[in-house]
Amino acid sequence: MKPALVAPLLLGALALPVQLVSAQALQSPEDFLGRPVAADYGLSDWDEITRYFEHAAQASDRVTLQQVGKTTEGRDLFLAVLGSPENLARLPEIQAASQRLRDPRGIDAAERRKLLEDTPLTLFIACAMHSIEAAAPEFALEMLHLWASSDEEPWVTARRELVVLLAPSLNPDGLETVVGWSRETEGTPYEGAGLVKLYQHYAGHDNNRDWFALSLQETRLVTKLLYQDWNPQVYWDVHQQGQSRERFFVPPYRDPLNPNIDPAIVTGIFSLGMRALHDMTSEGLTGISTGVTYDMWWNGGNRSVPARHGIMGILTEAASPNLAAPTWLDKGRVRAPRGLPDNAPSVRFPAPWPGGWWRLRDVVDYELAFARSLVRNLATDRQHWLGVSLGVAERALETTDGPWGWIIPAEQRDRGGLERLVDILLLSGVEVFVTKQPLVADDRTWPAGSLVLPRAQPHGLHLKDLFELQRYPDGPTPYDVSGWTLPLLLGVDRLEVVRAPKTKSLTQVRTVEAAMAGIKGRDGDGWDARDSATWKRVVAELARGRSLRYRSESVDQASFSTSPGRDGLKLTGLPRVGVYAPWSATKNEGWLRLVLDQHALPYTRLRPEMIRAGSLNRDYDVIVLPMVSERGLEHGRHEGTVPAKYAGGLEPEGAVALERFVKAGGVLVAMEDSAQWCIELFDLPLRDVTVPRKVDGKPEHEFSIPGSVVRAVPEPSVLTGGLGTDLAMFFSRASAWEVGAADEGELEVLLTFPKNRILLSGWARDEHAIAGHAAWVRSQQGDGVVHLFGFRPQYRGWSQRTFQLIMRSLLLERAEAD
């Protein structure tokens, strides 16, 4: 039992003030909460979880808590740090040793031997990133208690050999949302119905797509923990999947394999997963699969990004009950794991589950069984796994598998994009240097102030994965993302350096401000319209009541200024913006809100009933329809599946209200499926060429781009001034339009796909199908305007290069010529 003074909470290596608490005996979660853990309908809310973790930290000298920071909605995000009392007393030393294992430059044999002998292995267990996957916080309660109280193996050895960072939820905001919805609908006809709000304020389920772009508060906090504060050797990402397939997935993952992951990381993950498959099956658990569904290609999930940092990123996926309600599956309803022909024994699925009841308790039991296997394997062979980590770090310092590095020239049109890129790199642990003198690299000279990024550094493989062009291997169509080259998405010019530059003038920078000190924008008056930071400044100035002048000379040159004059367009005041927010809680609306909030542009969320009420011009100048399916727009959620106040969509009266809004002078902006709905509403002569016509009974093409970076070309227009001669955008099952005959002035094409070289990074099939066709179209309708985007300019918060297309459609339509 702990004495009256509790060990201080840790913030990185800094301790918060010691708090006085009374000593108390450690209770089980069941006794503390007054109910069984993981019982049917028995979800714990964030307050209950927090109080139990605080209780354990006060009652046990094997647990301390680390306050991480505030979530998006202002809740506390914390970790439990688990270990022996002796290891918890030397956490700063352990953190420093883990950092040395990650960065072994200059290490000698004696230091190497001491690190391997004396350093506990650090395991990070991350629960409930997806809060609708509700079992993991219940598992965390029991895992915490076992660690603190059990005198059985593997816990006894694990406490001596490991330090465990246990996060009961990476999304406490969503946990509260899910638990509240579960309690509200329990015992009603709507039990188990989908949520009516996103469980991560902006991203919902897409919060596990953010780990290379770092747009979300929770992502940023955990990224700092991983690559700056703790540098763990193993990361376990605890997830759930659908109900009908295997009961539990463990690694190995399936092909394709990304070349920027060290082979020892790959095989280490596979070894830990296969041992768990053996251990869990030996315990009599069935329905466990491996080598199916989940690949090792894309960068963005938080078992993928750690692998590129030399951390063994392990994903487990348990079958889901109906939130906290049990579900029954007859054997005939149990489907085979993806990639297997039937629900029968296989080397990747040795013991199928026979069907029956599946409960929250079952999920927790499977996760505890995996935890026992994982900590046993790591603890009994700690030095081996530390040696694997050290070897991976040593190989990361070599440059035999690619370029020497990259240069970001000091002349950059998009300073805002570069500021974000540098912030991402620094937060991810990547080392950034600036040259104080002109730099000669590969026989070309680059000015002082340019940024230099050597590949030979501790997190060099992650850097390489972000900066190179992806080429997805031949084979089956990618499931989702196949290309993500970050400088392209952020509008940053970068160049690959093959041979090491001969210079001693490189200085490492540790802040965004220091990195940007020598970066030069475009010469000339005003604020460059291509710079994404300019659009934030424009919104801020208009919000202050200042008038701005917008001068557009060409697609390559346009600017804003506060100087008077009679050329160009005058902007005064901000538009009144409404963002359509259906009760289906769409992630596309959430990411749009993120972009608008980042620009500090005020808006109102419009529910279906608000649009059906009509008279929209009285309150709004612009209405934005993020991507929603055509059926979802028209009909919304079916009556009887959710409480009546959440049922219904726009219906005919909402569609008519939007048509009247536009023709009376309003601006309507629509994206992807919503754009197609608007094409039909306004009877526009646009055909989506990604949907093939039949020629002699066969499709005219087999076009597919499920998730890649492509090139688009702005057409000359006031609205496209300064965008540049081309720009990169993210294309994920988006549209392109063939433009038919239209009345004069009715249609204006603002962005098209080029005739060739469409794909920049990723994978495409029959990309010629969209060549020369429209991606962004403006249509004059009565006194108003419709903007149609065949893609999502705000896609997952990644495509900063195209964020300004949204701002152009919202702000420039209200500009006036003097």
C-alpha positions, -999 to +999 in steps of 0.1 A: +000+000+000+012+035-008+020+059+020-001+091+025+020+110-001+012+097-036+040+097-062+036+128-083+018+128-116+043+130-145+041+154-174+069+141-197+099+143-174+083+171-153+065+163-121+033+181-110+030+190-074+026+162-049-010+159-035-020+147-001-043+118-001-054+093+025-041+057+022-066+031+013-068-005+003-070-012-034-105-023-045-114-043-075-133-024-103-164-044-095-163-034-058-154+002-066-182+007-092-207-015-074-214-036-104-197-062-126-173-049-152-183-055-188-217-068-179-245-065-204-255-028-207-228-020-182-206+007-198-185+029-176-185+067-182-153+088-182-159+100-146-162+065-133-130+054-152-111+084-140-121+079-104-111+043-105-077+050-120-071+078-094-081+053-067-056+027-080-029+053-081-036+063-045-038+027-032-010+010-051+027+018-054+026+000-087+006+027-105+010+064-111-009+087-134+004+111-160-018+140-170-014+144-208-035+174-216-070+185-226-092+168-253-110+187-280-140+192-258-119+201-227-118+168-208-086+155-191-066+129-211-043+108-189-022+077-188-016+052-161+020+043-158+024+008-145+055-008-131+073-021-100+077+005-073+115+005-081+109+012-118+083+039-111+108+056-089+133+060-118+109+069-147+130+098-159+160+075-162+139+049-181+126+075-205+161+087-212+173+051-218+144+046-242+154+078-260+189+065-263+177+032-277+159+052-304+189+074-311+221+053-306+245+077-324+279+073-309+270+043-287+298+020-276+298-016-266+297-009-228+267+015-231+249-008-254+253-037-229+242-016-200+211-003-219+200-039-227+207-051-192+192-023-172+163-008-192+127-021-187+109-024-220+081+001-225+048-010-238+020+015-247-015+001-246-040+025-263-077+018-258-109+031-274-096+055-300-129+046-316-153+052-287-181+032-303-157+002-298-168+002-262-151-028-246-116-016-243-121+009-214-137-020-195-107-041-203-084-013-191-101-013-157-094-050-152-059-048-167-051-020-142-064-041-113-045-072-123-013-053-127-016-037-093-028-067-073-020-100-089+006-123-074+004-147-104+023-148-136+027-131-160+021-101-138+048-107-113+076-109-139+060-081-160+061-056-132+099-062-129+107-062-166+083-038-182+068-003-179+033-002-193+016+030-204-021+023-202-045+048-218-081+038-210-094+059-239-078+081-265-111+097-271-128+105-237-152+130-255-165+102-276-166+078-247-190+101-229-211+105-261-213+067-266-221+059-230-248+086-229-264+074-261-263+038-249-280+048-217-306+069-234-316+042-259-313+012-236-346-007-235-361+014-263-369+005-299-337+024-308-313+003-287-281+001-307-290+028-332-262+048-347-251+080-330-265+113-339-232+132-334-196+124-341-178+108-312-147+128-320-159+164-324-145+168-359-135+134-372-156+106-357-142+073-369-116+092-390-096+100-358-076+069-368-067+085-401-049+115-387-017+101-373+006+114-401-012+148-406-018+156-369-049+178-373-067+167-341-059+176-305-058+140-292-036+129-320-011+156-313-010+148-276-003+111-281+022+118-309+042+138-284+040+110-259+052+085-284+081+102-302+093+128-277+084+118-241+085+080-240+097+063-272+081+029-263+094-003-280+059-018-285+025-001-291-008-021-289-038-005-306-069-021-291-099-021-315-132-037-324-146-045-359-180-057-371-202-084-356-204-111-382-168-123-390-140-136-368-141-130-331-106-116-328-078-106-352-041-107-344-011-100-366+005-109-390-010-085-414-016-092-451+003-078-481+012-054-495+042-044-473+054-009-473+092-008-479+097+019-452+092-005-423+123-023-410+120-060-416+127-067-379+097-046-370+076-066-394+087-099-381+086-088-345+050-078-349+043-111-366+061-131-339+041-114-310+009-120-329+015-156-337+025-163-301-008-148-290-027-169-315-011-200-300-016-189-264-052-178-268-061-209-288-045-231-261-068-214-236-097-227-256-107-194-273-120-198-309-126-176-339-091-160-339-078-150-373-045-137-386-031-126-420-064-112-432-081-078-439-055-055-425-024-046-446+010-029-439+009-004-467-007+029-458+005+055-433-021+072-411-034+047-385-018+046-351-004+011-355+011+021-389+029+053-380+047+038-350+061+011-372+078+037-393+094+051-361+109+017-351+081+008-328+063-026-331+027-014-338+003-042-330-034-040-339-061-063-325-097-063-336-124-080-316-159-086-329-184-061-316-216-068-296-244-043-301-226-016-282-231-029-246-261-051-255-255-088-263-260-101-298-269-136-310-254-151-342-265-184-356-236-204-370-250-197-405-247-160-400-210-161-390-190-151-421-155-160-430-127-136-423-120-113-453-098-130-478-108-166-468-133-186-489-155-199-461-159-201-423-138-233-420-104-242-404-075-226-422-038-219-414-050-183-410-081-193-390-074-225-371-104-227-349-136-211-362-162-198-336-194-220-336-218-191-332-240-182-302-242-152-279-215-126-281-212-101-253-191-072-240-177-096-214-165-119-242-146-091-258-129-082-225-120-118-219-103-121-254-084-088-248-072-099-214-060-132-229-041-113-256-026-090-228-014-120-209+003-134-239+019-101-249+033-091-215+045-127-209+064-127-242+079-093-238+088-097-201+104-132-204+126-121-233+130-084-226+166-081-237+159-097-270+131-072-278+152-043-266+180-055-289+155-057-318+146-020-311+182-009-309+191-027-341+162-011-360+174+023-347+210+017-359+198+007-393+176+039-395+208+059-394+220+044-426+210+057-461+215+026-483+178+023-492+171+057-508+181+093-513+204+112-490+175+135-480+154+164-491+157+202-494+128+226-490+140+257-509+137+291-491+114+304-519+079+291-511+046+304-523+026+287-495+041+297-462+010+284-443+015+250-458+052+249-449+045+261-414+021+231-410+046+207-425+074+218-402+051+215-372+041+180-382+078+170-387+090+184-354+061+169-334+068+135-350+104+136-339+119+144-373+151+164-373+150+196-394+180+217-403+184+251-419+214+262-441+230+295-431+248+298-464+239+289-500+239+252-504+252+231-533+234+198-537+235+175-567+253+203-586+225+228-580+227+258-556+199+266-531+197+298-511+205+304-474+174+298-453+165+266-471+155+237-449+174+204-451+161+170-441+187+142-440+173+107-444+199+093-419+182+102-386+163+082-359+129+088-375+143+089-411+120+061-424+089+081-413+104+112-431+110+091-462+075+077-461+060+112-459+082+128-486+085+102-514+059+094-541+040+062-533+037+035-559+012+009-548+023-026-559+005-045-587-022-068-575-057-063-560-073-029-559-063-010-527-089-009-500-085+027-492-055+050-492-026+042-515-008+075-517-003+104-492+028+124-501+025+151-475+044+180-492+022+177-522-010+178-501+003+209-482+015+228-513+052+227-503+079+226-529+105+200-520+133+183-539+151+150-534+188+150-529+207+119-540+243+128-530+253+143-496+258+181-499+292+193-489+285+219-462+291+226-425+266+253-423+236+233-412+219+242-380+192+221-364+160+240-356+135+230-329+106+254-335+085+263-364+095+300-359+132+292-363+126+271-394+105+298-411+130+326-403+147+324-437+117+314-459+107+340-485+073+344-501+065+358-535+078+393-542+052+420-548+025+440-530-002+424-509-008+390-495-002+361-519-036+344-526-018+311-531-005+311-495-030+292-473-021+315-444-034+344-464-070+331-463-069+330-425-057+366-425-084+376-449-111+362-426-095+379-396-094+413-413-130+410-426-141+400-391-126+432-378-147+452-402-119+461-425-124+462-463-100+443-485-089+446-522-086+414-542-065+416-574-064+387-597-040+389-627-037+353-637-040+317-624-004+322-612-008+356-595-034+372-573-033+390-540-052+407-512-044+441-496-059+468-475-047+495-498-073+516-516-077+515-553-103+510-581-088+479-597-098+445-586-127+434-563-137+448-529-145+425-500-165+438-470-177+417-441-180+380-437-208+360-453-235+343-431-226+307-436-247+276-429-232+241-429-256+212-435-253+188-405-276+157-410-285+136-379-264+108-394-233+125-380-212+125-412-174+128-409-173+150-440-193+177-422-169+173-392-138+178-413-154+208-430-161+223-396-125+218-387-113+237-417-137+266-410-127+267-374-091+267-383-099+298-404-120+313-376-149+317-401-182+317-382-210+293-393-243+278-382-249+241-384-282+235-403-302+205-394-327+190-419-357+206-402-340+240-403-337+238-441-372+224-446-385+255-428-375+276-457-369+314-459-332+307-459-321+340-475-332+358-444-305+342-423-278+329-447-257+341-476-239+308-482-250+272-475-226+243-478-236+207-484-207+184-474-206+150-490-238+132-480-253+103-500-282+113-523-305+090-504-292+105-471-298+140-483-333+132-495-346+110-468-322+111-438-326+085-411-357+063-413-386+070-389-386+042-363-349+036-363-342+067-342-363+090-320-387+110-342-368+143-337-338+128-356-357+112-384-361+125-420-339+144-445-345+174-468-375+158-485-391+177-513-397+208-492-360+211-483-349+207-519-374+234-530-362+257-502-326+253-514-336+260-550-354+292-539-325+302-518-301+301-547-324+318-572-330+346-548-293+353-546-278+327-523-246+307-528-248+269-525-216+249-523-219+211-527-193+183-526-192+148-543-225+130-538-242+162-526-230+178-558-246+151-579-278+157-560-276+194-569-269+185-606-303+168-606-320+195-586-310+222-610-310+200-641-274+208-651-258+193-682-230+174-663-223+137-665-201+119-640-175+101-663-163+079-634-196+059-639-189+040-671-214+038-700-219+005-717-203+000-752-214-032-770-227-044-736-194-038-718-183-009-695-163+017-715-136+017-687-127+002-653-117+035-637-108+034-600-089+057-576-099+047-541-074+071-524-045+088-541-029+122-547-037+135-582-031+166-603-057+192-613-054+223-635-071+257-626-089+274-655-085+311-659-110+329-637-112+356-610-120+328-586-089+308-595-064+337-594-031+328-579-038+291-575-009+283-597-007+264-630-016+231-613-023+218-578-023+185-560-055+172-545-067+141-528-090+119-548-110+091-531-138+076-552-146+111-563-163+124-595-153+141-627-178+157-651-183+159-688-199+192-696-228+192-720-244+221-739-255+249-716-269+284-719-244+311-721-230+320-687-248+291-670-217+270-664-181+279-657-154+252-653-129+263-627-108+232-622-101+202-646-081+171-646-051+174-671-049+154-703-020+133-689+001+127-658-030+128-636-017+105-609+010+119-586+012+095-558-006+062-551-026+040-575-050+045-603-067+023-629-079+037-663-071+073-651-076+084-687-114+083-680-112+116-661-086+133-683-098+168-694-130+166-674-142+190-647-135+188-610-150+222-599-179+239-617-197+271-610-233+275-622-253+308-623-289+301-612-312+331-612-296+357-589-275+331-571-247+307-577-240+269-572-205+257-567-200+220-574-169+201-562-165+165-575-141+159-547-138+169-510-114+198-507-113+193-469-106+156-472-097+143-437-079+175-430-051+164-453-055+185-485-045+219-472-036+228-508-073+227-516-088+242-484-087+276-500-110+264-528-137+263-501-127+298-489-128+311-525-163+298-530-175+313-497-158+347-498-152+358-534-188+355-546-196+385-523-168+406-536-179+437-556-162+456-584-160+494-578 
